[in-house]
């Protein structure tokens, strides 16, 4: 599981472990996730070694990948490494395994996040991966969009309305998303979104 110490990845690895799935948790700084009993791979996905299929083949000749890594900000090289180069190298090692990309809705925007997510989805599609496009992911903790929602909801007297209030708001709890990820890994629905 890539980015197992991230907001979504953390929920996925705990859910998979609760369902007796044998996994390796990749994290840039693996100390915390290792401390709670996960087999970890301490690795920065922007490292050049990650962009080599041979690098991954020497570790796991037959794997299933859950790619939950993503960047909201950063330099183009980091976005490309996390969304394109590392996944391409990993997907090439699949053989009979399966890949699952946890992506996002609303990636038609003109932002670096959306641009690189679209490119990451194109790489996943080329590898016949399943792509989950999650809406606003919420949990007991928060990150990015869910942090903004929590902050706005805590304002006294009035809650500001973002946009026109006509947009679709489709939140999903991180544990429910982890359940969907497990179902997709157990019974792959096939490639695509």
WOWOKA-V649081 format. One record per pair of residues at least 24 apart in sequence whose C-alpha atoms are under 10 Angstrom apart, sorted by the first residue. I is the first residue (numbers start at 0). J is the second residue. D is the distance in Angstrom with one decimal. If there is no record, write none. Layout:
<<I;J;D> <I;J;D>>
//
This chain:
<<0;24;5.1> <0;25;5.9> <0;26;8.7> <0;39;9.5> <0;40;9.6> <0;63;8.6> <0;64;6.1> <0;65;4.8> <0;66;6.1> <0;67;7.1> <0;68;8.9> <0;99;9.6> <1;25;5.0> <1;26;6.9> <1;27;9.4> <1;40;9.3> <1;42;9.5> <1;44;8.6> <1;64;7.6> <1;65;6.2> <1;66;5.0> <1;67;5.6> <1;68;5.8> <1;69;9.5> <1;81;9.8> <1;86;9.6> <1;100;9.7> <2;26;5.2> <2;27;7.4> <2;28;9.7> <2;29;9.6> <2;42;9.4> <2;43;9.3> <2;44;8.8> <2;65;9.1> <2;66;7.3> <2;67;5.8> <2;68;4.9> <2;69;8.1> <2;81;10.0> <3;27;9.0> <3;28;9.9> <3;29;8.5> <3;32;7.7> <3;37;9.7> <3;39;8.8> <3;40;9.7> <3;65;9.4> <3;66;9.1> <3;67;7.5> <3;68;8.2> <4;28;7.9> <4;29;7.2> <4;30;9.5> <4;31;7.8> <4;32;6.4> <4;33;9.7> <4;67;9.8> <4;68;9.5> <5;67;7.9> <5;68;7.5> <5;69;9.0> <5;142;9.3> <6;67;9.1> <6;68;9.5> <6;136;9.0> <6;137;9.4> <6;138;8.9> <6;140;8.1> <6;141;7.5> <6;142;6.7> <6;143;9.5> <6;173;8.3> <7;67;6.6> <7;68;8.5> <7;69;9.9> <7;101;8.6> <7;136;7.9> <7;137;9.3> <7;138;9.3> <7;141;10.0> <7;142;9.3> <7;172;9.8> <7;173;6.3> <7;174;8.8> <7;176;8.3> <7;177;7.9> <8;65;8.6> <8;66;8.2> <8;67;5.5> <8;68;7.5> <8;101;9.1> <8;173;9.2> <8;177;8.4> <9;67;9.3> <9;173;9.2> <9;174;9.8> <9;177;9.2> <10;138;9.1> <10;172;9.8> <10;173;6.2> <10;174;6.0> <10;175;9.2> <10;176;8.4> <10;177;6.2> <10;178;9.4> <11;65;8.8> <11;67;8.7> <11;173;7.9> <11;174;7.3> <11;175;9.4> <11;176;7.8> <11;177;4.6> <11;178;7.8> <11;179;9.5> <11;180;7.3> <11;181;8.0> <12;37;8.5> <12;65;9.6> <12;177;8.1> <12;181;9.7> <13;37;9.1> <13;174;9.0> <13;177;8.6> <14;173;9.8> <14;174;7.2> <14;175;9.4> <14;176;9.7> <14;177;6.1> <14;178;7.0> <14;180;9.3> <14;181;7.9> <15;177;7.7> <15;178;8.3> <15;180;8.9> <15;181;6.6> <15;184;9.9> <18;178;9.8> <18;181;8.7> <20;181;9.0> <20;185;9.8> <22;62;9.8> <22;63;9.3> <22;64;9.7> <23;64;9.9> <24;65;9.9> <25;66;9.9> <25;68;9.7> <26;68;9.5> <43;80;9.8> <43;81;9.1> <44;68;8.7> <44;77;8.5> <44;78;10.0> <44;80;6.6> <44;81;5.7> <44;82;9.3> <44;84;9.0> <44;85;6.5> <44;86;9.3> <45;76;8.0> <45;77;5.7> <45;78;8.3> <45;79;8.3> <45;80;5.0> <45;81;6.1> <45;82;9.6> <45;84;8.6> <45;85;7.6> <46;77;9.2> <46;80;7.8> <46;81;9.4> <46;85;8.8> <47;80;8.2> <47;84;8.9> <47;85;8.7> <48;85;8.8> <48;88;9.8> <49;80;8.4> <49;81;9.3> <49;84;7.8> <49;85;5.4> <49;86;8.7> <49;87;9.7> <49;88;7.2> <49;89;8.2> <50;80;7.4> <50;81;9.4> <50;83;8.9> <50;84;5.2> <50;85;4.7> <50;86;7.9> <50;87;7.5> <50;88;5.4> <50;89;8.0> <51;84;8.4> <51;85;7.6> <51;86;9.9> <51;87;8.7> <51;88;5.4> <51;89;8.1> <51;91;9.4> <52;84;10.0> <52;85;8.7> <52;86;9.6> <52;87;8.1> <52;88;4.4> <52;89;6.2> <52;90;8.4> <52;91;6.4> <52;92;6.4> <53;88;8.1> <53;89;9.3> <53;91;9.5> <53;92;8.4> <54;88;8.4> <54;89;9.0> <54;92;9.7> <55;85;9.6> <55;88;7.4> <55;89;6.4> <55;90;9.6> <55;91;9.2> <55;92;7.0> <55;93;9.9> <56;88;9.3> <56;89;8.4> <56;91;9.0> <56;92;6.1> <56;93;9.1> <57;92;9.8> <59;89;10.0> <59;92;8.2> <59;93;9.4> <60;92;6.8> <60;93;7.9> <60;94;8.2> <60;96;9.7> <61;92;6.9> <61;93;6.0> <61;94;6.4> <61;95;7.0> <61;96;6.2> <61;97;9.5> <62;89;8.9> <62;90;9.3> <62;92;7.3> <62;93;5.8> <62;94;7.9> <62;95;8.0> <62;96;5.2> <62;97;7.3> <62;98;8.6> <63;89;9.5> <63;90;9.0> <63;92;9.3> <63;93;6.8> <63;94;9.4> <63;95;8.5> <63;96;4.8> <63;97;4.8> <63;98;5.6> <63;99;8.1> <63;184;7.9> <64;89;7.8> <64;90;7.9> <64;92;9.7> <64;93;8.1> <64;96;7.8> <64;97;6.3> <64;98;4.6> <64;99;6.0> <64;100;8.1> <64;128;9.2> <64;184;8.8> <65;97;8.6> <65;98;6.0> <65;99;4.8> <65;100;6.0> <65;101;7.5> <65;128;9.7> <65;129;9.6> <65;130;10.0> <65;180;8.1> <65;181;9.5> <65;183;10.0> <65;184;8.4> <66;98;7.6> <66;99;6.1> <66;100;4.8> <66;101;6.0> <66;102;8.6> <66;123;9.7> <66;130;9.5> <67;99;8.5> <67;100;6.4> <67;101;5.1> <67;102;7.4> <67;131;9.9> <68;100;8.7> <68;101;7.9> <68;102;8.8> <69;101;9.0> <69;102;8.2> <69;103;9.8> <69;112;8.2> <69;115;9.1> <69;116;8.0> <69;119;9.6> <70;111;9.1> <70;112;6.7> <70;115;8.9> <70;116;9.1> <71;110;9.4> <71;111;7.7> <71;112;5.5> <71;113;9.0> <71;115;9.8> <71;116;10.0> <71;143;8.3> <72;110;9.8> <72;111;7.6> <72;112;7.1> <73;111;8.6> <73;112;9.1> <74;111;9.1> <75;111;8.0> <75;112;10.0> <75;115;8.7> <78;111;8.0> <78;112;7.9> <78;114;9.4> <78;115;6.3> <78;116;8.8> <78;118;9.9> <78;119;9.5> <79;115;6.8> <79;116;9.5> <79;118;8.6> <79;119;8.4> <80;115;9.9> <80;119;9.9> <81;115;9.0> <81;116;9.7> <81;119;8.4> <82;112;9.7> <82;114;10.0> <82;115;6.2> <82;116;6.5> <82;117;8.9> <82;118;7.1> <82;119;4.7> <82;120;8.3> <82;121;9.8> <82;122;8.4> <82;123;9.5> <83;115;7.9> <83;116;8.9> <83;117;9.8> <83;118;6.7> <83;119;5.2> <83;120;8.7> <83;121;8.8> <83;122;6.5> <83;123;8.8> <84;119;9.0> <84;122;9.0> <85;119;9.9> <86;119;7.7> <86;120;9.9> <86;122;7.4> <86;123;7.6> <86;126;9.4> <87;119;8.9> <87;122;6.4> <87;123;7.9> <87;125;9.2> <87;126;8.0> <89;126;9.8> <90;122;8.7> <90;123;7.7> <90;125;9.2> <90;126;6.1> <90;127;9.0> <90;128;8.3> <91;126;7.6> <93;126;8.8> <96;128;10.0> <96;184;9.6> <97;126;9.2> <97;127;8.3> <97;128;6.7> <97;129;8.2> <97;183;9.4> <97;184;7.2> <97;185;9.7> <97;186;9.9> <97;187;7.4> <97;189;9.0> <97;190;9.5> <98;123;7.8> <98;124;9.9> <98;126;8.0> <98;127;7.7> <98;128;4.8> <98;129;6.3> <98;130;8.6> <98;183;9.4> <98;184;7.9> <98;187;8.9> <98;189;9.7> <98;190;8.9> <99;123;8.1> <99;127;9.3> <99;128;5.6> <99;129;4.8> <99;130;5.8> <99;131;7.4> <99;180;7.6> <99;181;9.8> <99;183;7.6> <99;184;7.3> <99;187;8.8> <99;189;9.8> <99;190;9.0> <99;191;9.8> <100;124;9.6> <100;128;7.0> <100;129;6.3> <100;130;4.8> <100;131;6.2> <100;132;8.5> <100;180;9.1> <100;191;9.9> <100;192;9.3> <101;129;8.6> <101;130;6.1> <101;131;4.9> <101;132;6.3> <101;133;7.2> <101;176;9.1> <101;177;9.9> <101;180;8.2> <101;192;10.0> <102;130;6.6> <102;131;5.7> <102;132;4.7> <102;133;6.3> <102;134;9.1> <102;192;9.3> <103;130;9.2> <103;131;7.3> <103;132;4.2> <103;133;4.8> <103;134;6.1> <103;135;8.4> <103;136;9.5> <104;131;8.9> <104;132;5.2> <104;133;5.8> <104;134;5.5> <104;135;8.5> <104;169;9.8> <105;132;8.8> <105;133;9.4> <105;134;8.2> <106;132;9.4> <120;191;8.8> <120;192;8.7> <121;191;9.6> <123;190;8.4> <123;191;8.2> <123;192;9.8> <124;190;6.4> <124;191;5.9> <124;192;8.4> <125;190;8.9> <125;191;9.3> <126;190;8.1> <126;191;9.8> <127;189;7.1> <127;190;4.5> <127;191;6.9> <128;187;9.0> <128;188;9.5> <128;189;7.0> <128;190;4.8> <128;191;6.5> <128;192;8.8> <129;180;9.6> <129;183;7.6> <129;184;9.0> <129;187;7.4> <129;188;7.1> <129;189;5.9> <129;190;4.6> <129;191;5.2> <129;192;6.3> <130;180;9.7> <130;183;9.5> <130;188;9.9> <130;189;9.3> <130;190;7.3> <130;191;5.7> <130;192;4.6> <131;176;8.9> <131;179;8.6> <131;180;7.9> <131;183;9.1> <131;191;8.6> <131;192;6.1> <132;176;10.0> <132;192;7.0> <133;169;8.7> <133;170;8.2> <133;171;7.4> <133;172;9.9> <133;173;9.6> <133;176;7.7> <134;167;9.7> <134;168;7.8> <134;169;5.7> <134;170;5.6> <134;171;6.6> <134;172;9.8> <134;176;9.9> <135;168;7.7> <135;169;6.4> <135;170;4.5> <135;171;6.2> <135;172;8.4> <135;173;9.4> <136;169;8.9> <136;170;5.7> <136;171;5.0> <136;172;5.6> <136;173;5.7> <136;174;9.3> <136;175;9.4> <136;176;8.0> <137;170;6.8> <137;171;6.1> <137;172;4.8> <137;173;5.8> <137;174;8.9> <137;175;9.8> <137;176;9.7> <138;171;8.6> <138;172;5.6> <138;173;5.6> <138;174;7.7> <138;175;9.8> <139;172;9.0> <139;173;9.0> <140;173;9.8> <145;170;9.2>>
//
